Amino acid sequence: MARNLLKNPCGEDQLESWELVVNGGSQWRVEDMPGDCGHDFTNKAVGTYFATSFELCLKRQVIDLIQEGYTSEQLDAQPVITVEDWYCSRMDCGCTYQMTVCLLDENHEVIEEFNPELVTLDPDVDDCSWKQITFTFREYGPGVRFISFEHGGQDTKFWDGWYGVRVTGSSVIVEV
């Protein structure tokens, strides 16, 4: 059952399956690779990405692990859960990127959280090509029933349009 539990991880179905938590500025949109002032992606099969705007844009999916076919016994055995995301900036505008992934119990209470520091990319000093972020949850205790995956960001120059962080190739994999 090691499969990506996120639906529409690259925007191939526009914004379907994503809850738009914050949809600021010119709002979220999906663009084709590599996009204006963009970078080629490492996997040629990925043809689209999500673009953010000049105000904060955050989107989320909450995965119901029981509905996805896992049993309480499998989940209480604390299977390894790996999350991954890819992000980059344009070559002409800086951006910020953020990600929060929470393992939740049946009441949606947080069991464990991965919330790395806010990333700021500046094309004048940084390599702004696609970057991978990955984290593996281990030994987090019994009771996980849901996983909340949230990510996004914005541009740093407040330019109207879609100059903020670009995200694609997101995944959540439970190894049972």
DOMI-12402 format. One record per residue: residue number from 1; residue in three letters; x, y, z of N, C-alpha, C in turn. Coordinates in pm, 1 decimal, decimal comma. Layout:
residues N
REC   num   residu        nc1        nc2        nc3       cac1       cac2       cac3        cc1        cc2        cc3
REC   NUM      ala          X          Y          Z          X          Y          Z          X          Y          Z
...
***
This chain:
residues 176
REC   num   residu        nc1        nc2        nc3       cac1       cac2       cac3        cc1        cc2        cc3
REC     1      met       81,0     -120,1        0,0        0,0        0,0        0,0       85,5      126,9        0,0
REC     2      ala      212,5      118,9      -32,4      297,7      237,9      -35,6      264,0      319,0     -160,2
REC     3      arg      174,6      416,3     -142,8      129,8      499,3     -254,2      111,8      641,6     -204,0
REC     4      asn      114,3      734,9     -296,7       93,4      874,0     -259,0      -53,3      894,9     -222,0
REC     5      leu      -77,5      937,4      -99,9     -214,1      956,6      -52,8     -269,8     1095,8      -85,3
REC     6      leu     -185,2     1186,1     -132,9     -234,6     1316,5     -174,2     -298,1     1306,4     -312,0
REC     7      lys     -410,4     1368,3     -326,4     -478,7     1375,1     -455,8     -430,5     1500,2     -529,1
REC     8      asn     -410,9     1490,0     -659,0     -375,1     1605,3     -741,1     -249,5     1677,5     -688,5
REC     9      pro     -138,6     1605,5     -671,8      -20,1     1665,1     -609,8       54,7     1766,3     -695,8
REC    10      cys       28,2     1768,0     -825,6      102,9     1856,5     -916,2       14,9     1957,4     -988,6
REC    11      gly     -115,2     1955,9     -961,1     -204,3     2051,6    -1024,8     -260,2     2007,1    -1158,3
REC    12      glu     -243,3     1880,8    -1192,2     -294,7     1831,7    -1320,1     -446,7     1845,5    -1329,8
REC    13      asp     -513,9     1852,9    -1214,9     -658,8     1875,6    -1210,3     -690,9     2012,8    -1149,3
REC    14      gln     -609,2     2112,0    -1184,6     -623,0     2247,7    -1131,3     -615,1     2242,8     -977,9
REC    15      leu     -711,5     2299,2     -906,5     -705,7     2303,6     -760,1     -796,7     2200,0     -694,1
REC    16      glu     -848,9     2106,7     -774,0     -936,1     2002,5     -721,3     -866,8     1924,8     -609,4
REC    17      ser     -940,9     1889,4     -506,5     -898,2     1811,9     -389,1     -823,4     1894,4     -285,0
REC    18      trp     -797,2     2019,1     -311,6     -725,9     2103,9     -216,5     -822,3     2201,9     -150,4
REC    19      glu     -808,8     2216,5      -19,8     -879,6     2320,1       55,0     -791,4     2444,7       53,3
REC    20      leu     -843,6     2554,3        4,8     -768,0     2679,1       -0,3     -782,9     2749,6      134,2
REC    21      val     -684,5     2732,4      219,8     -688,0     2784,2      356,3     -674,5     2936,1      355,3
REC    22      val     -577,7     2986,1      278,4     -556,7     3129,2      257,4     -535,0     3146,1      107,6
REC    23      asn     -607,8     3238,8       47,8     -604,6     3254,2      -97,8     -586,3     3402,7     -131,2
REC    24      gly     -473,4     3457,6      -84,6     -451,6     3600,7      -94,1     -399,5     3648,2     -228,9
REC    25      gly     -391,2     3779,5     -241,8     -337,8     3842,3     -361,9     -418,1     3805,9     -485,2
REC    26      ser     -348,3     3763,3     -587,8     -414,9     3718,6     -710,7     -461,5     3573,6     -700,4
REC    27      gln     -444,4     3514,1     -584,9     -489,9     3379,6     -549,0     -404,5     3270,7     -614,7
REC    28      trp     -428,8     3148,2     -570,9     -360,2     3031,7     -626,7     -394,5     3016,8     -774,5
REC    29      arg     -300,0     2962,3     -851,1     -331,5     2917,5     -985,7     -232,0     2809,3    -1026,0
REC    30      val     -267,9     2734,0    -1129,1     -183,0     2627,1    -1181,1     -121,4     2675,8    -1311,4
REC    31      glu        9,7     2650,0    -1327,5       81,9     2689,0    -1448,0      156,0     2568,7    -1504,7
REC    32      asp      189,8     2577,5    -1632,9      266,2     2472,0    -1699,9      415,5     2492,3    -1677,7
REC    33      met      488,4     2381,7    -1663,8      634,7     2385,6    -1651,4      695,8     2439,8    -1779,0
REC    34      pro      806,8     2509,5    -1776,9      871,7     2564,3    -1657,0      813,7     2697,7    -1612,7
REC    35      gly      721,0     2755,4    -1689,7      660,5     2882,6    -1652,1      751,1     2999,9    -1684,0
REC    36      asp      695,9     3120,4    -1670,6      774,6     3241,8    -1693,4      888,8     3248,1    -1592,8
REC    37      cys     1007,4     3276,7    -1641,1     1126,0     3289,2    -1555,0     1140,0     3169,3    -1462,4
REC    38      gly     1110,0     3049,7    -1515,8     1108,1     2930,5    -1432,8     1224,2     2837,4    -1455,4
REC    39      his     1217,1     2725,2    -1387,7     1320,4     2622,9    -1390,5     1258,4     2490,5    -1434,4
REC    40      asp     1334,4     2410,7    -1507,5     1288,7     2276,5    -1542,2     1281,5     2192,5    -1415,9
REC    41      phe     1183,1     2102,5    -1412,5     1167,1     2013,3    -1296,5     1247,6     1886,6    -1320,0
REC    42      thr     1286,6     1821,4    -1212,4     1371,8     1702,9    -1221,1     1302,2     1584,1    -1286,6
REC    43      asn     1170,3     1577,0    -1274,3     1092,4     1466,9    -1331,2     1013,3     1520,8    -1450,9
REC    44      lys     1051,0     1480,3    -1570,1      988,1     1531,7    -1692,4      839,4     1494,3    -1702,6
REC    45      ala      795,0     1394,3    -1625,9      654,5     1354,4    -1628,0      565,5     1456,9    -1557,2
REC    46      val      625,2     1542,0    -1473,1      550,3     1646,2    -1403,4      545,0     1767,9    -1494,4
REC    47      gly      425,2     1804,7    -1537,4      410,6     1913,5    -1633,9      348,6     2040,7    -1580,1
REC    48      thr      304,3     2039,1    -1452,8      237,9     2156,9    -1395,4      283,0     2178,2    -1251,2
REC    49      tyr      254,5     2296,6    -1203,1      283,2     2330,8    -1062,8      179,5     2432,3    -1016,2
REC    50      phe      173,1     2450,3     -885,1       86,4     2550,8     -823,9      168,0     2677,0     -800,3
REC    51      ala      113,2     2792,7     -835,2      181,9     2920,8     -817,2      106,6     3005,4     -714,9
REC    52      thr      184,0     3072,7     -627,4      126,7     3161,9     -527,9      142,4     3306,9     -573,2
REC    53      ser       89,5     3396,2     -493,2       77,9     3536,5     -533,3      149,5     3629,0     -435,6
REC    54      phe      111,6     3758,9     -437,3      179,9     3860,4     -358,0      133,3     3867,8     -213,8
REC    55      glu       24,5     3800,1     -181,4      -16,6     3782,3      -42,9      -18,8     3632,9      -15,7
REC    56      leu      -19,6     3597,2      110,9       -7,1     3457,7      150,8     -112,3     3368,4       83,7
REC    57      cys      -66,9     3255,9       33,1     -151,2     3150,3      -22,5     -113,3     3020,1       46,8
REC    58      leu     -209,8     2954,1      110,0     -187,9     2824,6      173,8     -298,5     2729,8      129,5
REC    59      lys     -262,2     2604,2      101,7     -362,5     2503,6       67,9     -333,6     2377,0      146,5
REC    60      arg     -439,9     2297,7      166,7     -428,9     2182,5      255,9     -513,8     2066,6      205,8
REC    61      gln     -465,9     1946,9      239,1     -547,5     1826,0      229,5     -539,1     1754,2      363,2
REC    62      val     -652,4     1702,1      408,9     -655,8     1617,4      527,2     -692,1     1477,1      479,3
REC    63      ile     -601,6     1385,6      504,5     -616,5     1247,4      457,2     -677,1     1163,4      568,2
REC    64      asp     -787,9     1095,2      539,0     -852,4     1002,7      631,6     -791,8      865,1      605,6
REC    65      leu     -705,9      819,6      695,7     -631,2      695,9      672,5     -719,6      571,3      674,8
REC    66      ile     -823,5      571,4      755,6     -917,0      457,8      756,9     -990,8      451,3      623,6
REC    67      gln    -1036,1      567,0      575,0    -1104,5      572,6      446,2    -1011,5      530,6      332,1
REC    68      glu     -882,9      551,3      348,5     -784,7      511,1      247,5     -752,3      361,8      253,0
REC    69      gly     -812,6      289,5      348,7     -797,2      144,8      350,6     -705,4       88,4      457,4
REC    70      tyr     -652,2      172,5      543,6     -566,1      123,8      651,7     -653,2       85,4      770,7
REC    71      thr     -611,1      -16,2      845,0     -685,8      -58,2      964,1     -628,4       11,6     1086,7
REC    72      ser     -707,0       15,9     1192,7     -659,5       72,7     1319,1     -536,2       -0,8     1368,5
REC    73      glu     -534,9     -132,3     1350,0     -420,7     -211,9     1394,2     -293,8     -173,4     1317,0
REC    74      gln     -306,5     -157,6     1186,6     -190,8     -116,7     1106,1     -140,4       20,0     1151,1
REC    75      leu     -231,2      111,7     1173,4     -192,4      247,5     1210,4     -135,8      255,5     1351,9
REC    76      asp     -190,9      174,9     1443,8     -140,3      175,7     1581,0       -3,1      110,7     1592,5
REC    77      ala       39,1       38,6     1489,4      174,1      -18,0     1485,1      277,8       87,2     1446,4
REC    78      gln      232,9      211,3     1426,3      319,2      325,2     1397,1      402,4      305,7     1269,5
REC    79      pro      335,1      286,2     1157,0      411,3      271,2     1032,9      488,9      399,2     1001,0
REC    80      val      598,0      381,6      929,6      676,2      496,3      885,0      590,3      578,5      788,4
REC    81      ile      587,3      708,5      809,0      512,6      800,4      722,7      610,9      902,9      668,3
REC    82      thr      623,9      908,6      536,1      718,0     1001,0      473,1      641,5     1104,8      392,9
REC    83      val      676,7     1231,1      414,8      616,7     1341,8      341,0      725,3     1409,0      257,6
REC    84      glu      684,1     1458,8      142,7      779,0     1521,4       51,3      709,1     1635,7      -20,4
REC    85      asp      786,2     1737,6      -53,3      735,0     1849,3     -130,7      850,6     1907,5     -211,3
REC    86      trp      815,9     1974,2     -320,5      912,8     2042,5     -405,1      868,5     2187,0     -419,1
REC    87      tyr      963,9     2281,0     -411,2      932,7     2422,6     -422,1     1047,1     2494,8     -493,3
REC    88      cys     1014,6     2608,3     -553,8     1115,9     2693,8     -616,3     1060,0     2834,5     -629,3
REC    89      ser     1148,2     2926,2     -667,0     1103,0     3062,0     -697,0     1127,6     3090,9     -843,8
REC    90      arg     1073,5     3200,4     -888,3     1104,4     3251,7    -1021,2     1246,6     3307,8    -1018,1
REC    91      met     1303,0     3332,4    -1136,3     1437,5     3389,3    -1143,7     1436,5     3541,5    -1130,6
REC    92      asp     1316,9     3602,7    -1126,5     1309,1     3748,6    -1120,4     1243,0     3803,3     -994,0
REC    93      cys     1202,8     3715,6     -901,6     1133,3     3761,4     -781,3     1153,6     3660,6     -669,1
REC    94      gly     1185,5     3710,1     -551,1     1200,5     3623,2     -435,9     1066,6     3576,9     -381,6
REC    95      cys     1072,4     3480,2     -290,0      949,0     3426,0     -233,2      976,7     3363,5      -97,9
REC    96      thr      867,4     3332,9      -29,0      875,4     3253,3       93,2      796,5     3124,9       71,8
REC    97      tyr      840,8     3020,2      142,6      777,5     2888,4      135,4      758,3     2837,3      276,8
REC    98      gln      643,0     2776,5      301,5      618,0     2714,1      430,9      540,4     2585,3      414,1
REC    99      met      559,1     2497,6      512,5      495,1     2365,8      508,9      466,8     2322,6      652,4
REC   100      thr      350,7     2263,5      673,8      316,6     2204,2      802,4      244,9     2072,2      776,3
REC   101      val      295,5     1965,4      836,5      231,0     1834,5      826,1      205,2     1785,5      967,5
REC   102      cys       80,2     1746,7      994,1       41,0     1700,5     1127,2      -16,7     1560,6     1119,4
REC   103      leu       26,7     1475,1     1210,8      -38,4     1346,8     1232,7     -146,5     1371,3     1336,4
REC   104      leu     -269,4     1330,9     1304,4     -384,0     1361,0     1388,4     -452,1     1234,0     1436,9
REC   105      asp     -510,5     1240,9     1557,0     -587,6     1127,1     1607,8     -731,6     1134,7     1556,7
REC   106      glu     -816,5     1048,0     1608,5     -955,8     1041,1     1559,3    -1034,9     1168,5     1586,2
REC   107      asn     -989,4     1249,5     1683,6    -1055,0     1375,9     1715,0     -984,3     1495,0     1651,0
REC   108      his     -894,0     1466,2     1558,7     -814,9     1567,8     1488,2     -721,4     1644,6     1581,7
REC   109      glu     -683,7     1581,8     1693,4     -583,8     1639,1     1783,7     -445,5     1599,6     1731,8
REC   110      val     -349,6     1690,5     1744,4     -214,5     1667,7     1691,1     -139,2     1566,6     1776,8
REC   111      ile      -89,3     1462,3     1711,4       -1,8     1364,1     1774,9      143,8     1407,3     1755,8
REC   112      glu      177,4     1442,4     1633,7      311,7     1490,5     1602,1      302,5     1585,0     1483,3
REC   113      glu      396,1     1681,8     1479,5      391,7     1784,5     1375,7      530,8     1805,5     1316,4
REC   114      phe      535,1     1825,4     1185,9      656,6     1868,6     1116,2      628,0     2007,3     1061,7
REC   115      asn      702,2     2106,4     1111,7      681,1     2245,6     1072,5      817,9     2313,2     1062,6
REC   116      pro      887,6     2293,3      950,2     1020,6     2352,8      937,4     1012,9     2504,8      932,2
REC   117      glu     1128,0     2568,0      951,6     1134,1     2713,9      946,7     1091,9     2765,4      809,8
REC   118      leu     1035,8     2885,0      809,2     1000,5     2952,9      685,4     1125,2     2964,8      598,5
REC   119      val     1112,0     2930,5      469,6     1222,2     2940,5      374,7     1201,5     3067,0      292,4
REC   120      thr     1307,0     3147,0      279,0     1303,8     3264,2      191,4     1405,5     3243,5       80,5
REC   121      leu     1360,6     3256,0      -43,5     1448,2     3243,3     -160,1     1462,2     3380,0     -226,6
REC   122      asp     1586,3     3420,7     -251,2     1616,2     3547,0     -316,9     1699,3     3516,2     -441,1
REC   123      pro     1645,4     3539,2     -561,8     1719,3     3502,8     -683,2     1850,7     3578,8     -700,7
REC   124      asp     1870,6     3687,6     -627,0     1997,0     3761,4     -636,5     2110,9     3689,9     -564,3
REC   125      val     2077,4     3604,6     -467,7     2182,6     3537,2     -390,1     2164,0     3386,3     -377,8
REC   126      asp     2045,6     3333,6     -408,1     2017,1     3191,6     -390,3     2001,0     3119,7     -524,1
REC   127      asp     2029,0     2991,1     -522,8     1991,2     2904,4     -633,8     1842,5     2878,2     -614,7
REC   128      cys     1760,9     2931,4     -702,2     1615,0     2924,7     -684,2     1551,0     2812,9     -764,5
REC   129      ser     1631,8     2715,3     -809,4     1576,0     2601,1     -881,8     1498,3     2512,6     -784,0
REC   130      trp     1433,9     2410,2     -836,4     1348,2     2323,3     -755,4     1427,1     2259,6     -641,4
REC   131      lys     1370,7     2269,0     -520,7     1429,6     2211,1     -399,6     1331,3     2110,0     -342,3
REC   132      gln     1386,0     2002,9     -290,2     1304,1     1899,7     -227,1     1313,2     1913,7      -75,2
REC   133      ile     1199,5     1898,9      -11,2     1196,7     1889,2      134,3     1127,8     1757,9      167,2
REC   134      thr     1186,4     1683,1      258,8     1129,3     1553,8      296,0     1146,1     1533,2      446,0
REC   135      phe     1051,5     1461,2      502,9     1056,8     1430,4      645,8      989,9     1295,8      667,3
REC   136      thr     1045,4     1218,5      760,2      989,7     1087,8      793,6      948,1     1085,4      939,8
REC   137      phe      821,6     1054,0      963,8      769,6     1035,9     1099,3      797,3      891,5     1141,3
REC   138      arg      852,5      873,8     1261,7      878,9      741,8     1320,1      848,3      747,8     1469,7
REC   139      glu      806,5      635,4     1524,7      787,2      621,6     1669,9      709,6      738,9     1728,7
REC   140      tyr      594,8      766,5     1671,1      512,3      880,0     1712,8      399,4      839,0     1806,2
REC   141      gly      387,6      709,9     1835,4      284,0      660,8     1924,9      160,6      615,4     1848,7
REC   142      pro       74,5      538,5     1913,9      -46,9      489,0     1847,7     -151,8      598,1     1833,1
REC   143      gly     -250,1      572,5     1748,0     -367,4      658,9     1739,5     -380,4      744,0     1615,2
REC   144      val     -279,6      746,6     1528,9     -292,1      830,5     1409,7     -406,7      779,3     1322,2
REC   145      arg     -493,1      872,4     1279,5     -605,4      837,6     1192,3     -616,8      931,7     1073,0
REC   146      phe     -556,8     1049,5     1085,1     -560,3     1149,9      978,0     -421,7     1211,9      963,1
REC   147      ile     -394,5     1262,4      844,4     -273,3     1340,4      820,2     -315,7     1469,8      752,3
REC   148      ser     -272,4     1581,9      809,1     -297,0     1712,7      749,7     -168,0     1759,0      682,7
REC   149      phe     -176,6     1789,4      552,6      -62,5     1837,7      474,2      -97,7     1977,2      424,4
REC   150      glu      -19,7     2076,6      465,0      -46,8     2215,9      426,5       82,9     2281,9      380,9
REC   151      his       75,0     2357,6      271,4      194,3     2428,6      223,5      153,1     2551,6      143,7
REC   152      gly      254,0     2636,2      116,2      228,9     2755,4       36,9      332,8     2861,2       63,3
REC   153      gly      295,3     2985,7       35,6      385,9     3098,0       54,3      338,0     3219,0      -23,4
REC   154      gln      433,2     3303,9      -61,9      401,5     3426,0     -134,7      529,3     3484,4     -190,6
REC   155      asp      516,6     3589,0     -274,1      637,8     3654,8     -323,0      686,0     3756,9     -220,6
REC   156      thr      808,5     3805,6     -238,4      865,5     3899,8     -141,5      866,8     4043,9     -192,1
REC   157      lys      819,3     4066,2     -315,2      818,3     4202,1     -370,5      677,3     4259,1     -384,5
REC   158      phe      577,3     4177,2     -350,2      436,5     4217,9     -355,2      395,1     4264,1     -495,2
REC   159      trp      441,9     4189,5     -596,6      405,2     4217,3     -734,8      271,3     4151,8     -765,6
REC   160      asp      181,8     4225,2     -828,7       52,0     4170,9     -868,5       73,9     4056,2     -967,1
REC   161      gly        4,9     3946,7     -945,1       19,8     3829,4    -1031,8       70,0     3710,2     -952,9
REC   162      trp      143,0     3621,8    -1019,9      184,2     3494,4     -961,6      335,7     3485,8     -959,1
REC   163      tyr      395,9     3565,0     -870,5      540,8     3572,4     -858,1      591,9     3501,8     -732,8
REC   164      gly      500,7     3439,9     -658,1      538,4     3373,2     -533,1      593,0     3234,2     -555,0
REC   165      val      607,2     3163,0     -444,7      663,9     3027,7     -449,5      580,2     2937,7     -539,3
REC   166      arg      647,7     2842,7     -601,9      584,7     2740,7     -685,3      603,4     2607,0     -615,6
REC   167      val      498,0     2526,0     -611,1      505,1     2395,9     -543,9      448,4     2287,8     -636,1
REC   168      thr      505,9     2166,8     -625,5      458,6     2053,0     -703,8      516,3     1924,7     -646,3
REC   169      gly      471,5     1812,8     -697,2      530,0     1683,7     -660,2      515,1     1647,0     -514,5
REC   170      ser      413,2     1696,3     -449,3      391,6     1669,1     -307,2      351,2     1523,3     -287,2
REC   171      ser      391,1     1466,0     -173,2      348,7     1328,9     -144,9      343,2     1300,3        3,4
REC   172      val      254,9     1209,0       38,0      244,1     1151,8      172,4      233,9     1001,2      151,5
REC   173      ile      329,6      928,5      208,7      334,6      782,8      188,9      339,9      714,9      325,6
REC   174      val      247,6      620,6      346,8      244,7      539,7      468,5      295,2      401,8      430,2
REC   175      glu      398,5      354,7      499,0      461,1      226,7      465,6      412,7      117,4      560,8
REC   176      val      318,6       37,9      513,3      271,3      -76,3      593,3      301,8     -206,5      520,8
***
